[in-house]
Amino acid sequence: MADGQGPGRRRKRLLTPEEKYEIWVQVLTRQLTQAEAAVRWGVDPTTVMKLRRVAKEGALAALAAARPGRPRQGEDDAELAAAKAEVARLTEAIKELSVENLLLRGKFSWG
């Protein structure tokens, strides 16, 4: 064959991530069986099986990384929070020094 495929072979269909998700949801919620999903979406049944396996592995990895409670701060977020705390500390120090400077200047002016 000119297209490099043997007799009885389908051309490979590339699915978008959204289509893969939709197939996974339809099979997961039992709207379609794996075989029905393969026919409806025009893919090989092994594609649907692989999609289910990949989705399960991805979900398990995401759940393993997730921690309940407060969201984990990334390194950049931690640096930003530390920088903001330092700015707040320095702002308060400048205010205190400004007041002290004003009071000292006032004392020398008075007497």
Order of alpha helices (4+ residues) and beta strands (2+ residues): alpha-alpha-alpha-alpha
